[in-house]
Amino acid sequence: MLVLGLLVTGLSWLPARLWRGAQASWALALWSVLLCVLAGPLPVLATALLALAAIAAGSLLLPRGPVGLQAVLGLLLIAGTLGWLLTLPIHNGWGYLLACVALLAIRRTQVTGTLREAASHWQSAVAATPRLATFCVIVMGLAAASCWLPTLQYDDLAYHLRLPWQLQQQGFYSPAPEHQVWAFAPWASDVVQAVTQLIAHQEARGPVNALWLLLLASGLWQLAARLDAPVAGRWLAAAVALSQPLTTALAGGMQTELPIAAALAWLFALVAGPRDGSFRFWLALAVLCGGLAAIKTSAAVMAVVPLLWALIRHPWPSLPRIGAVFLLGLAVAGASYLHGQALAGNPVLPLLNGWFQSPYYAPTNFFDDRWHSGFSPSLLWQMSFHTDRFLEASAGGGSFVLVALLGPWLLTLFNRGTRAAAIAATLVLLLPLLPLQYMRYAYPGLAVLAAVLVTAMCRVNLRHATWIAIGLCVLQLCFQANAHWTLRYGAIKQTLKAAGRDAPLFERFAPERNLARAIRDTGGPRGNVLVLDPTKSFFAEFGTQGRTITWYSLPLSQAAAAAAQDDSGQAWRALMQDEGISDVILRSDTVTPAQRAALQLAGATHRRTVRQAEWWSLPAKNTP
């Protein structure tokens, strides 16, 4: 990756010398071209259109706000609104396209003015420290390199893709918690993915994550500015946070921590600004806090910390306006929770099910004991060097921020200008780790705290701070591949070799995705699709037709456990008939003799094999 960074640095230097212009701008243009080539031009254009529409929506709340803040507010407003409409059959790409264009047409004057102002701010920020600006852009591009990859990560293939593919396939969302227990989990980030996927008529995860990264970087830059960091310190604050290895892992998937970090950075920047008791300020605060709750339940807990800071720092609005602010926050946050309570009896299913007793999950509180090592004073040190104990990663694949910047953290406590932000960011970092010591949950707090610590360091000695920050960025980039197994096995290098084609990456890392595409190419599936592998439940992209025998589906996992007791295969055959299965995807190394026998009894036909994954189709009589 460092070689790629040096290559982009050289390629951006040449046009800057020949045709003038800032090298940072040329580097940003090169990264954008690479994203278009490797992730696809249509997903990039769809994401750009949504970003502009989000700016238009966000400008309704803060007409004079920074472009990044307007974009985040707009995305959260759009996702919060659509969340209430997901189960209605009104979702299609052309409708979303027309809605975005109409919103832009209505707000064209405001959006044009905002973009002009953003371009002016970019030019002045780059001109102030051109070399550090270029360095930050290179770091940001390297962190975003996993945006070039197709969707390959486990949770995405088992869960996150389900909502976008349902909207694309049938125009509405059918939660069906009996088939996916996380069906009512906060869905705002998946809704954003769905909008771009429908407009582009193909997955757009990479460009959407690149947008979240850009918004995160701009939010951290603005936070550092609000804390009186010099311009160089603002660039370094963003670079240090984005260079964390975990950033690249998150950019390669659909996990919620990346959008949480972007929204949280802008929430901190908003609260850290000049004292403001205006109605618009509190409405923006409500959207950010409500949006965080709409992305993830634990993010709502994180949002409480900057909210309390805002209540202490800023004048309160009048009582009627407080009511309006509260209602707006609930409207943005509440869709998934209300749907979960109304349709499944648990607003946070499968969490706290020992209390809510929803029939769609065991009557116990969901708890992943893989990541319960205990909260201790050495936890952050252990996470830095023994990352594999706290994340699906290798040693050093998380972050070195807390180890490298422990000294600046102590400095922040004695500096009045950064003390409140440092305490708030530290609490945001630690709160999610109290019940579960899972490093991914720490990322949003790490990103914000990194910006605060770099700011404190730069305010004391800019020259020394610059070299420390650059060294930390290089160190973290060296461990980038340790953040996820696909990165460690060369996924980015392979996508460069494949020139953006998904099939070679699917074959190497998720062969079931090639089989899913083959099923769609033949006009299927005719009925439901059963994924038999007990460890790789990659059924999300089949939408309402996907079935798994894992814990994601309580009824099917129980039926599968019963069928496994029958060696003849008759029980498995009956299960397939009861579920209306037309296609089966299995892995040759995990399929059982009874399952093979069931396929033979059902008269199944072998259609295709990709590595160890096999696709079998069942005769029409098996499908109701």
HELIX and SHEET records of a PDB file:
HELIX    1   1 LEU A    2  LEU A   18  1                                  17    
HELIX    2   2 GLN A   23  ALA A   39  1                                  17    
HELIX    3   3 PRO A   41  LEU A   61  1                                  21    
HELIX    4   4 VAL A   67  GLY A   83  1                                  17    
HELIX    5   5 GLY A   93  ILE A  106  1                                  14    
HELIX    6   6 ARG A  108  ALA A  128  1                                  21    
HELIX    7   7 PRO A  130  ALA A  143  1                                  14    
HELIX    8   8 ALA A  144  TRP A  148  5                                   5    
HELIX    9   9 TYR A  154  ASP A  155  1                                   2    
HELIX   10  10 ASP A  156  HIS A  160  3                                   5    
HELIX   11  11 ARG A  162  GLN A  170  1                                   9    
HELIX   12  12 ALA A  188  ALA A  200  1                                  13    
HELIX   13  13 ARG A  205  ARG A  226  1                                  22    
HELIX   14  14 VAL A  231  LEU A  242  1                                  12    
HELIX   15  15 PRO A  245  ALA A  251  1                                   7    
HELIX   16  16 GLU A  257  ALA A  272  1                                  16    
HELIX   17  17 PHE A  279  ILE A  295  1                                  17    
HELIX   18  18 THR A  297  ARG A  313  1                                  17    
HELIX   19  19 LEU A  319  ALA A  333  1                                  15    
HELIX   20  20 ALA A  335  ALA A  344  1                                  10    
HELIX   21  21 ASN A  353  PHE A  356  1                                   4    
HELIX   22  22 ASP A  369  TRP A  371  5                                   3    
HELIX   23  23 LEU A  379  PHE A  385  1                                   7    
HELIX   24  24 THR A  387  ARG A  389  5                                   3    
HELIX   25  25 VAL A  401  ALA A  404  1                                   4    
HELIX   26  26 LEU A  406  LEU A  413  1                                   8    
HELIX   27  27 ARG A  416  LEU A  430  1                                  15    
HELIX   28  28 LEU A  431  LEU A  433  5                                   3    
HELIX   29  29 MET A  439  ALA A  442  5                                   4    
HELIX   30  30 TYR A  443  VAL A  460  1                                  18    
HELIX   31  31 LEU A  462  CYS A  478  1                                  17    
HELIX   32  32 GLN A  480  ALA A  483  5                                   4    
HELIX   33  33 TRP A  485  ARG A  488  1                                   4    
HELIX   34  34 ALA A  491  LYS A  497  1                                   7    
HELIX   35  35 ALA A  503  PHE A  509  1                                   7    
HELIX   36  36 PRO A  511  ASP A  521  1                                  11    
HELIX   37  37 ALA A  540  GLN A  545  5                                   6    
HELIX   38  38 LEU A  554  ALA A  563  1                                  10    
HELIX   39  39 GLN A  570  ASP A  578  1                                   9    
HELIX   40  40 PRO A  593  LEU A  601  1                                   9    
HELIX   41  41 ALA A  620  ASN A  622  5                                   3    
SHEET    1   A 5 GLY A 546  THR A 548  0                                        
SHEET    2   A 5 ASN A 528  VAL A 531  1                                        
SHEET    3   A 5 ILE A 581  ARG A 587  1                                        
SHEET    4   A 5 ALA A 613  SER A 617 -1                                        
SHEET    5   A 5 THR A 605  VAL A 610 -1                                        
END                                                                             
